[in-house]
Amino acid sequence: MVQENIFEKNILIVYHYSPKNYSLLLNTIQRYKNKAKKILVISFDTPLHERKNIVETINSLREIKLDHIIFELNEINSPFFILLKRSKCYYCKSIRYSLLRRIFGEKIEIIDLEYPSEKHEDVFKAARENNIILLEGDTVCKYCSLRKV
């Protein structure tokens, strides 16, 4: 694990492209740019997302010159994803949040812009357990019942 003090006062934003999320990203950057030494954007390349969205994510971040890391995950191959019919959102978010906390530590502020507009207790629970700030954006998950149409 990386030393936590390296990431203190830095902001990590979980982002996946959609028009609503892009404007939310720009607003979030404006809001936090004076508070953070550095803003780093994280995306997850997963079968749960359309492949074209990763390309759009990369292009949109290149335009505004933000540092970006892509983690590749395959939640679908996990037996938990198959078995947990009602808790898929919790499972997926918990995996992502836990991964980010393990890599970046407890002191970094993590903001998730992938929270769906509909209220969903499983997503709240995963965020609370990992000290994540949720901002209402669009979900882009192909398998989630919360998918925006």
Backbone as CSV, one residue per row, in Angstrom:
resi,resn,N_x,N_y,N_z,CA_x,CA_y,CA_z,C_x,C_y,C_z
1,MET,0.840,-1.191,0.000,0.000,0.000,0.000,0.881,1.249,0.000
2,VAL,0.461,2.249,-0.716,1.180,3.514,-0.796,0.990,4.268,0.512
3,GLN,2.011,5.016,0.935,1.886,5.778,2.175,0.721,6.754,2.070
4,GLU,-0.094,6.792,3.113,-1.300,7.603,3.075,-1.021,9.092,2.980
5,ASN,0.058,9.588,3.586,0.279,11.029,3.592,0.548,11.587,2.199
6,ILE,0.950,10.748,1.253,1.143,11.200,-0.123,-0.178,11.696,-0.697
7,PHE,-1.272,11.055,-0.320,-2.565,11.361,-0.903,-3.421,12.298,-0.055
8,GLU,-2.921,12.685,1.100,-3.671,13.614,1.930,-3.863,14.920,1.166
9,LYS,-5.027,15.499,1.237,-5.397,16.740,0.559,-5.526,16.579,-0.951
10,ASN,-5.624,15.374,-1.420,-5.881,15.124,-2.828,-7.301,14.608,-2.983
11,ILE,-7.839,14.793,-4.166,-9.207,14.386,-4.446,-9.184,13.322,-5.538
12,LEU,-9.943,12.283,-5.315,-10.083,11.212,-6.285,-11.534,11.214,-6.747
13,ILE,-11.752,11.289,-8.046,-13.109,11.330,-8.578,-13.344,10.082,-9.423
14,VAL,-14.383,9.325,-9.082,-14.776,8.162,-9.867,-15.731,8.665,-10.945
15,TYR,-15.376,8.410,-12.194,-16.103,9.024,-13.302,-16.186,8.076,-14.481
16,HIS,-17.330,8.049,-15.118,-17.525,7.316,-16.363,-18.409,8.201,-17.227
17,TYR,-18.060,8.356,-18.482,-18.694,9.364,-19.319,-20.187,9.142,-19.542
18,SER,-20.912,10.220,-19.382,-22.264,10.433,-19.890,-22.392,11.949,-19.924
19,PRO,-23.285,12.507,-20.733,-23.398,13.971,-20.764,-23.672,14.574,-19.383
20,LYS,-24.541,13.939,-18.602,-24.844,14.456,-17.260,-23.613,14.356,-16.358
21,ASN,-22.914,13.235,-16.407,-21.726,13.069,-15.570,-20.612,14.024,-15.969
22,TYR,-20.491,14.350,-17.251,-19.441,15.263,-17.701,-19.651,16.651,-17.109
23,SER,-20.869,17.162,-17.154,-21.112,18.482,-16.552,-20.949,18.414,-15.037
24,LEU,-21.322,17.304,-14.429,-21.117,17.124,-12.990,-19.627,17.085,-12.664
25,LEU,-18.833,16.440,-13.514,-17.381,16.407,-13.334,-16.804,17.822,-13.368
26,LEU,-17.191,18.611,-14.357,-16.684,19.985,-14.469,-17.066,20.814,-13.243
27,ASN,-18.296,20.672,-12.773,-18.738,21.390,-11.567,-17.967,20.931,-10.331
28,THR,-17.716,19.635,-10.224,-16.978,19.091,-9.081,-15.542,19.597,-9.081
29,ILE,-14.919,19.646,-10.236,-13.551,20.172,-10.340,-13.516,21.625,-9.892
30,GLN,-14.459,22.422,-10.369,-14.529,23.834,-9.957,-14.663,23.956,-8.444
31,ARG,-15.520,23.129,-7.884,-15.808,23.190,-6.450,-14.604,22.800,-5.593
32,TYR,-13.806,21.835,-6.052,-12.731,21.285,-5.232,-11.335,21.735,-5.633
33,LYS,-11.184,22.479,-6.714,-9.834,22.756,-7.223,-8.960,23.535,-6.246
34,ASN,-9.519,24.407,-5.439,-8.717,25.151,-4.458,-8.473,24.350,-3.185
35,LYS,-9.284,23.336,-2.960,-9.168,22.518,-1.756,-8.108,21.429,-1.918
36,ALA,-7.898,20.974,-3.147,-7.032,19.817,-3.390,-5.701,20.225,-4.001
37,LYS,-4.656,19.510,-3.609,-3.367,19.669,-4.278,-3.457,19.084,-5.683
38,LYS,-4.149,17.984,-5.799,-4.246,17.285,-7.082,-5.609,16.611,-7.189
39,ILE,-6.147,16.613,-8.396,-7.384,15.893,-8.679,-7.044,14.778,-9.656
40,LEU,-7.398,13.567,-9.286,-7.146,12.392,-10.110,-8.486,11.740,-10.425
41,VAL,-8.688,11.388,-11.676,-9.939,10.765,-12.088,-9.704,9.269,-12.294
42,ILE,-10.632,8.480,-11.772,-10.569,7.022,-11.859,-11.770,6.525,-12.652
43,SER,-11.539,5.592,-13.547,-12.631,4.911,-14.248,-12.411,3.411,-14.132
44,PHE,-13.498,2.684,-14.274,-13.432,1.229,-14.232,-13.863,0.676,-15.582
45,ASP,-12.978,-0.082,-16.196,-13.292,-0.767,-17.445,-13.809,-2.141,-17.056
46,THR,-15.063,-2.387,-17.318,-15.738,-3.582,-16.850,-16.804,-3.989,-17.862
47,PRO,-17.155,-5.260,-17.927,-18.244,-5.676,-18.813,-19.582,-5.030,-18.443
48,LEU,-19.659,-4.432,-17.270,-20.890,-3.761,-16.856,-21.080,-2.420,-17.558
49,HIS,-20.047,-1.941,-18.228,-20.106,-0.667,-18.940,-19.969,-0.924,-20.433
50,GLU,-20.606,-0.100,-21.220,-20.426,-0.163,-22.672,-18.995,0.233,-23.000
51,ARG,-18.341,-0.486,-23.883,-16.948,-0.213,-24.262,-16.792,1.202,-24.837
52,LYS,-17.756,1.664,-25.608,-17.643,2.999,-26.210,-17.589,4.090,-25.142
53,ASN,-18.168,3.831,-23.967,-18.130,4.834,-22.903,-16.726,5.038,-22.354
54,ILE,-15.911,4.001,-22.340,-14.520,4.157,-21.892,-13.778,5.075,-22.855
55,VAL,-13.995,4.876,-24.150,-13.352,5.733,-25.155,-13.815,7.179,-24.978
56,GLU,-15.109,7.388,-24.773,-15.639,8.739,-24.554,-15.090,9.337,-23.260
57,THR,-14.922,8.505,-22.250,-14.340,8.966,-20.990,-12.918,9.462,-21.217
58,ILE,-12.117,8.668,-21.891,-10.725,9.049,-22.165,-10.674,10.344,-22.965
59,ASN,-11.480,10.442,-24.006,-11.476,11.647,-24.843,-11.925,12.885,-24.084
60,SER,-12.957,12.751,-23.261,-13.454,13.916,-22.518,-12.425,14.405,-21.503
61,LEU,-11.693,13.485,-20.888,-10.679,13.882,-19.901,-9.425,14.434,-20.572
62,ARG,-9.119,13.946,-21.738,-7.974,14.470,-22.489,-8.208,15.942,-22.834
63,GLU,-9.444,16.279,-23.186,-9.786,17.663,-23.537,-9.530,18.624,-22.387
64,ILE,-9.824,18.196,-21.173,-9.649,19.101,-20.027,-8.359,18.823,-19.259
65,LYS,-7.517,17.949,-19.813,-6.159,17.697,-19.298,-6.128,17.261,-17.835
66,LEU,-6.933,16.249,-17.522,-6.927,15.684,-16.174,-6.204,14.349,-16.174
67,ASP,-5.472,14.081,-15.088,-4.839,12.777,-14.922,-5.924,11.728,-14.724
68,HIS,-5.726,10.571,-15.335,-6.778,9.564,-15.380,-6.158,8.173,-15.258
69,ILE,-6.743,7.352,-14.414,-6.330,5.956,-14.265,-7.545,5.081,-14.549
70,ILE,-7.320,4.024,-15.306,-8.395,3.074,-15.593,-8.046,1.739,-14.934
71,PHE,-8.967,1.244,-14.112,-8.828,-0.079,-13.511,-9.724,-1.039,-14.282
72,GLU,-9.200,-2.200,-14.575,-9.987,-3.210,-15.269,-10.538,-4.195,-14.240
73,LEU,-11.855,-4.359,-14.241,-12.533,-5.285,-13.331,-13.475,-6.173,-14.132
74,ASN,-13.713,-7.366,-13.615,-14.688,-8.249,-14.245,-15.562,-8.865,-13.162
75,GLU,-16.491,-8.072,-12.663,-17.360,-8.504,-11.571,-18.263,-9.665,-11.973
76,ILE,-18.585,-9.755,-13.240,-19.539,-10.754,-13.718,-19.040,-12.178,-13.484
77,ASN,-17.742,-12.386,-13.493,-17.191,-13.729,-13.290,-17.180,-14.162,-11.832
78,SER,-17.513,-13.281,-10.943,-17.523,-13.626,-9.526,-18.803,-14.379,-9.166
79,PRO,-18.693,-15.409,-8.343,-19.907,-16.104,-7.900,-20.832,-15.189,-7.101
80,PHE,-20.266,-14.172,-6.446,-21.105,-13.240,-5.687,-22.039,-12.468,-6.609
81,PHE,-21.540,-12.082,-7.758,-22.370,-11.339,-8.709,-23.553,-12.189,-9.156
82,ILE,-23.306,-13.468,-9.348,-24.356,-14.380,-9.795,-25.336,-14.676,-8.664
83,LEU,-24.823,-14.891,-7.454,-25.667,-15.285,-6.323,-26.447,-14.129,-5.704
84,LEU,-25.874,-12.952,-5.685,-26.493,-11.819,-4.996,-27.418,-11.052,-5.932
85,LYS,-28.600,-11.563,-6.111,-29.537,-10.937,-7.046,-29.949,-9.532,-6.606
86,ARG,-30.244,-9.357,-5.347,-30.724,-8.063,-4.861,-29.600,-7.119,-4.463
87,SER,-28.406,-7.631,-4.305,-27.312,-6.813,-3.775,-26.192,-6.574,-4.781
88,LYS,-26.489,-6.688,-6.049,-25.440,-6.509,-7.059,-24.811,-5.122,-6.985
89,CYS,-25.627,-4.102,-6.806,-25.095,-2.728,-6.731,-24.147,-2.588,-5.536
90,TYR,-24.544,-3.139,-4.402,-23.690,-3.088,-3.216,-22.375,-3.813,-3.476
91,TYR,-22.461,-5.000,-4.040,-21.269,-5.804,-4.304,-20.305,-5.057,-5.229
92,CYS,-20.807,-4.562,-6.335,-19.940,-3.871,-7.306,-19.314,-2.617,-6.706
93,LYS,-20.121,-1.803,-6.037,-19.587,-0.575,-5.439,-18.593,-0.901,-4.321
94,SER,-18.882,-1.907,-3.513,-17.970,-2.281,-2.424,-16.613,-2.709,-2.954
95,ILE,-16.618,-3.496,-4.011,-15.351,-3.926,-4.610,-14.552,-2.711,-5.071
96,ARG,-15.204,-1.816,-5.773,-14.516,-0.637,-6.312,-14.001,0.263,-5.194
97,TYR,-14.865,0.555,-4.237,-14.465,1.443,-3.146,-13.340,0.832,-2.313
98,SER,-13.449,-0.460,-2.014,-12.399,-1.126,-1.229,-11.067,-1.109,-1.964
99,LEU,-11.103,-1.337,-3.254,-9.887,-1.286,-4.066,-9.244,0.097,-3.987
100,LEU,-10.043,1.130,-4.149,-9.507,2.496,-4.101,-8.943,2.826,-2.726
101,ARG,-9.619,2.401,-1.678,-9.122,2.657,-0.317,-7.818,1.902,-0.062
102,ARG,-7.716,0.688,-0.542,-6.472,-0.080,-0.347,-5.306,0.572,-1.063
103,ILE,-5.538,1.073,-2.246,-4.462,1.676,-3.034,-4.126,3.078,-2.546
104,PHE,-5.144,3.902,-2.315,-4.917,5.320,-2.041,-5.007,5.692,-0.567
105,GLY,-5.475,4.780,0.274,-5.518,5.035,1.705,-6.787,5.723,2.168
106,GLU,-6.850,5.937,3.473,-8.055,6.475,4.104,-8.159,7.998,4.030
107,LYS,-7.045,8.670,3.823,-7.068,10.134,3.916,-7.496,10.832,2.634
108,ILE,-7.412,10.139,1.518,-7.811,10.775,0.266,-9.333,10.900,0.219
109,GLU,-9.811,12.001,-0.297,-11.250,12.213,-0.426,-11.698,11.623,-1.761
110,ILE,-12.657,10.704,-1.705,-13.152,10.048,-2.916,-14.589,10.489,-3.168
111,ILE,-14.820,10.949,-4.387,-16.143,11.407,-4.805,-16.591,10.520,-5.960
112,ASP,-17.747,9.905,-5.826,-18.266,9.020,-6.870,-19.350,9.747,-7.658
113,LEU,-19.100,9.965,-8.944,-20.074,10.617,-9.819,-20.935,9.600,-10.564
114,GLU,-20.807,8.344,-10.219,-21.579,7.301,-10.890,-22.799,6.880,-10.090
115,TYR,-23.203,7.686,-9.138,-24.381,7.317,-8.361,-25.632,7.601,-9.183
116,PRO,-26.519,6.628,-9.322,-27.718,6.827,-10.138,-28.699,7.791,-9.494
117,SER,-29.522,8.402,-10.298,-30.505,9.372,-9.816,-31.506,8.750,-8.855
118,GLU,-31.871,7.483,-9.090,-32.791,6.824,-8.171,-32.071,6.534,-6.864
119,LYS,-32.778,6.649,-5.773,-32.177,6.351,-4.471,-32.061,4.834,-4.328
120,HIS,-30.933,4.398,-3.857,-30.707,2.960,-3.725,-29.881,2.708,-2.473
121,GLU,-30.466,2.062,-1.492,-29.830,1.867,-0.186,-28.527,1.078,-0.273
122,ASP,-28.437,0.132,-1.199,-27.202,-0.653,-1.327,-26.004,0.217,-1.681
123,VAL,-26.221,1.184,-2.557,-25.130,2.084,-2.953,-24.760,2.989,-1.776
124,PHE,-25.766,3.502,-1.069,-25.507,4.311,0.132,-24.679,3.528,1.144
125,LYS,-25.063,2.271,1.361,-24.380,1.437,2.351,-22.908,1.248,1.982
126,ALA,-22.625,0.913,0.743,-21.236,0.727,0.298,-20.442,2.024,0.446
127,ALA,-21.067,3.142,0.128,-20.383,4.441,0.249,-20.094,4.768,1.713
128,ARG,-21.073,4.554,2.587,-20.871,4.817,4.021,-19.738,3.972,4.584
129,GLU,-19.724,2.701,4.238,-18.707,1.786,4.760,-17.291,2.170,4.331
130,ASN,-17.177,2.865,3.223,-15.860,3.214,2.688,-15.584,4.711,2.685
131,ASN,-16.442,5.480,3.359,-16.264,6.928,3.476,-16.143,7.596,2.101
132,ILE,-17.143,7.367,1.260,-17.186,7.894,-0.099,-18.277,8.952,-0.186
133,ILE,-17.999,10.031,-0.898,-19.000,11.063,-1.165,-19.712,10.689,-2.459
134,LEU,-21.032,10.628,-2.418,-21.821,10.324,-3.613,-22.420,11.604,-4.169
135,LEU,-22.262,11.812,-5.459,-22.937,12.907,-6.141,-23.826,12.299,-7.211
136,GLU,-25.003,12.850,-7.356,-26.000,12.248,-8.230,-25.651,12.446,-9.701
137,GLY,-25.287,11.363,-10.353,-24.990,11.380,-11.781,-25.821,10.320,-12.463
138,ASP,-25.313,9.811,-13.542,-25.983,8.726,-14.258,-25.234,7.435,-14.020
139,THR,-25.977,6.370,-13.849,-25.337,5.067,-13.821,-25.226,4.566,-15.254
140,VAL,-24.185,3.837,-15.531,-23.974,3.329,-16.880,-23.850,1.809,-16.870
141,CYS,-24.318,1.188,-15.829,-24.215,-0.262,-15.675,-25.257,-0.959,-16.555
142,LYS,-24.805,-1.900,-17.373,-25.715,-2.619,-18.274,-26.617,-3.595,-17.526
143,TYR,-26.189,-4.051,-16.367,-26.920,-5.110,-15.674,-27.711,-4.625,-14.467
144,CYS,-27.503,-3.401,-14.093,-28.158,-2.880,-12.892,-29.602,-2.503,-13.192
145,SER,-30.481,-2.861,-12.308,-31.893,-2.527,-12.500,-32.131,-1.028,-12.398
146,LEU,-31.115,-0.291,-11.950,-31.258,1.155,-11.805,-30.909,1.910,-13.076
147,ARG,-30.565,1.207,-14.118,-30.075,1.862,-15.328,-31.057,2.920,-15.816
148,LYS,-30.510,4.084,-16.110,-31.317,5.185,-16.641,-31.643,4.887,-18.094
149,VAL,-32.851,5.154,-18.506,-33.238,4.908,-19.892,-33.248,6.210,-20.655
